[in-house]
Amino acid sequence: MLKIKLIVLILCIFSLAQLKAQVYKIDIFNAPDKQPLNIPMSAKAPDGTTLSANSQYFEKNGKPWFPVMGEMHYNRVLPQDWEKEIIKMKSGGLSVVATYIFWNEHETAKDVWDWKGNKDLKKFISLCQKHHMYVWLRIGPWSHGEQLNGGYPDWIQKMKGHRSNDPAYIKESIKLFNQISQQTKGLYFSQGGPIIGTQLENEYASGQAEHISKLKEIAQQAQINPVYWSVTANTVFDDKKMEVIPLQGSYPYRGWEKGGGGATKDFLYGNDQWIMTDALGKVFYDVNNFPKGLCEQGCGSQMMFANRFVVLPEVVEAHLQNQIGRGMNLIGYYMFHGGTQTPGLKEAGLPESYDFQSPISEFGLLRPSYKYLKVLHTFVNDFGTDLAVMQVYEPKNPVRDEMDTKNLRYVARAKGNSGFLFLGNTQVRVTMPDKTVTMQVNLPDETINFPELILKGQTTAILPFNLKVGSAVIKYVTAQPFARLINGKNITLFFQQLPGVKPQLALARGTVNPNSFAGWESQIKNKELQLRANNKSDLSFSDTNGNKITLVFLTRKQAENAWRIQLKNQDALLITAADALAENDKITLQQTGQANFRLMVYPRGLNAFTNQKLQPPAQTNALFDTYQQKTQVYIPKVSVHYPKKETAVISLPPALPNNVNDVILNVSYLGNACKITQNDKYITDNLYNGTAWEIALKRFSKQSNVELSLIDWDNKTTGVPANLVEEIKIKGTMFKSIKAEPQYQTVFTLKN
C-alpha cells in the first residue's frame, strides 16, 4: 500500500510540474530601428488626400497606413448584387476591393469587346467609390484565377510568344490595356477616383524580368496610372528598379493538393516570399527594400472534383494573425467573396461554383470566418498606425517544425519599448493542446513579466506591452486589444478576453491619477499598479492629462458580434448577433431564422436613430444603449418535390415581405456533388465535403422552379472523412434534408 501511495504522490508531483507555466522570453533590444527607404510611388487626390509608401509600410496623408484588401470578381457576381456585396466587405473592416480583369471575359472574339452587364467594370468601380472603398486592379494580361487559359482568349493562348516581350503579343496586350484605360478613365486616385493599385501579370516565376518592365511601360502609355504598382512576390522582376512592389501570398488550405493539403509552415511566423512546404526562409528579392504585403492571403481555397476539404474559421483567423505577427503591413485576401464561373470559361477539372469557402459565400452569405477575421481587421484598423512602424523580433529558438505541438509559437512586433506579442496555438490539420505560459519581454531598460495564462488549443493571442493610452501606460494586459475609440477627452479601449483567462493588467503608476478600482483586486508592485478582474468587465480611470480612460473587456462571442463604426461623427461600437451592414444613412441588420433583433450601442446617449426606441438600461449593460426590434414571423412558401431519389424540384417563394431579405435553402445530401439548373440552364454547383449547402433563392427567376440534381460518389475523390464516405456507400446518393429559412432584416435609420 505504501508503495502505491508513493507512486501516486510521484505522479501528482509530475502532473503539477507539467501544469507549471513555461516561461517564454523574447529580446527587443538586439536590433536597432531601421530607417525606411522611400518607394517612388505617390499621388495626391483633388481633395488633398495623399498616398505613398516606403520600404516598411504604406502611407496615407504622410502617416503609416495598414490597408485591408479583399478580392471579389465583378464578372462572377450578379451586377444587381454588386453594391450590397461591397457594403458587406466594408462592414467587415476592409478598405480596398481587389479584382482580376480576365481578358477572355471581355474580348469575346478577336477585336470584339464586351463591357456590359456583369462585365461593366466602370460601374463596379464607381460603386466601390460610392461606398468609399479603394480598388486594386489585377490587369494581367495573364491572370489565372481558375479561368480558362489563365484568362487568355484562345488565339492568345495559341500564340508562341505569349507572356514575353514578343512584338505580336505586346501588340495585343496594348489593345487590352487601352480597353481597360477606356473603362477606368477618371477613376484613378489622382483624378478623384478609387483606383489606387494595379497588379501586372501573376505568378510570373520563370519568365524574364524585362517583361514586367515592358508591361508597366505600355500600361502607363495607355494612361493606366494608379498610385501603387505590384506583382505577386513569386514573380521574376528587377527589384533594383523599384518599379513594382512584390506582394506575397499563402494558403493554409490548398485545393490543388490531395485532400486540400496537410499541415503547413504558415503558422510558424516564418519569413519568406510565398510560404510553401519546402520554402520557409526562401526569398528571391531584398525584403528590406519593400513594404511587406499580401495579395493572396488564403481565407479559403477552390475545391476541385478530385480534392475536398472544410475551411475552419479558427484556422484562417490564426493564419491571418501569423501574417500580421511576421510583419505584414497590407492584408489582401484571395478570395474574400465567392462567385460563379462564367459558362464555358472555367479551368478544366473545376466546378461551376467559385465559392472558395470564402468569408462571403457565392450567394452573399456571411460565414463564421467573416466574423473571426473581422476581429483582427478591427484591431488592424484601430492599431495599424502603431503596428506598421514596428519591426519583427523573433525568439532565440523559434519553432520551425509544423508538427511541434509542445512548444509555443510566438513573435513580437515592437518599436522602442512598446509593442505586441503574437502567440500561436493553432496549426492546420493538427490538434494543438492547451499551453500554460508566462511571457517575458526583455527591453533595454526593463523586463516585463506577464502573469501566467492559459492559451487554449486552436486559439491565438495578441498581447500588448507598454501600450500608451492618452498619457497612461498599460505595462501589460492578459487580453487582446480589439478596438480603440477616441472621442475628445474620452478614450475607450476594447479588449477581447482570452478563453478561460481572467483579465489582469498593470498601469505605470506615474501615468495615472489616483483612482478607486471597484470590482478589481489591486496592488502596488515594482512601480506598477497591478489589477486583476474580480466581478467587473470594465475599468475606468483618468490619466495625468485629464483624459477619461475606459477599458472594456468583451467575451469572444461579443467580439465576433462587434462592429466598428462612426455614429454622429463619433467613434462607436455596435454589438449584435445579426449581420450589420452600415451605409451613410442607415444600418441594415440581417439574420437567418430569428425574427427579432437586438442591438447594443457604445457609447451610451448617442441617440443616433430616428426610427428606434431605447430599451430601459440594464445593469449588466450599463455602458451600452440597447435597442430591440420585433418583426413579423414569416414562414417561407417553398415546396420541395422529389421526382426521384437524386432529384429535388424547388418552388420559389413569391414576393417577400419587407422584413425578409431572402429565403435560404439549407441542403444536406450524400453524393459527389449537387448542381442547380433552371429552365435547363446549369447555374452552379456544390462539391460534397460533409457540410450543408446554403443557397439564397431570391436571385432565381420566379418564372420557373429550380431543380437540384445529385451526382454519384467518385471513389477517386480525396479529403472527405472515411465515415462520411462509408455513409454514402451504405445509403447511396440521396438528399438527407432540404429546409427553407427566412433571412430577416430591419433598418435603423441614422439621424443627420
Buried (B, 14 or more C-beta within 10 A) or exposed (E): EEEEEEEEEEEEEEEEEEEEBBEBBBBBEEEEEEEBEEBEBBBBBEEEEBBBBBBBBBBBEEEBBBBBBBBBBBBBBBBEBBBBBBBBBBBBBBBBBBBBBBBBBBBEEEEEBEBEEBBBBBBBBBBBBBBEBBBBBBBBBBBBBBBBBBBBBEEBBEBEEBBBBBEEBBEBBBBBBBBBBBBBEEBBBBBEBBBBBBBBBBBBEEBBBEBBBBBBEBBBEBBBBBBBBBBBBBBBBBBEEBBBBBBBBBBBBBBBBEBBBBBBBBBBBBBBBBBBBEBBEBBBBEBEBBBBBBBBBBBBBBBBBBBBBBBBBBBBBBBBBBBBBBBBBBBBBBBBBBBBBBEEBBBEEBBBBBBBBBBBBBBBBBBBBBBBBBBBBBBBBBBBBBBBBBBBBBBEEBBEEBEBBEBBBBBBBBBEBBBBBBBBBBBBBBEBEBBEBBBEBBBEEEEBBBBBBBBBBBBBBBBBBBBBBBBBBBBBBBBBBBBBBBBEEBBBBBBBBBBEBBBBBBBBBEBBEEBEBEEBEEEEEEEBBBBBBEEEBBBBBBBEEEBBBBBBBBEBEBBBBBBBBEBEEBBBBBBBBBBBBBBEEBBBBBBBEBBEBBBBBBBBEBEBBEEBEBBEEEEEBEBBBBBEBEBEEBEBEBEBEEEEEBEBBBBBBEEBEEBBBBBBBBBBBBBBBBBBBBEEEEBBBBBBBBEBBBBBBBBBEEEEBBBBBBBEBEEEBEBBEEEBBEBBEEEBBBBEEBBBBBBBBBBBEBEE
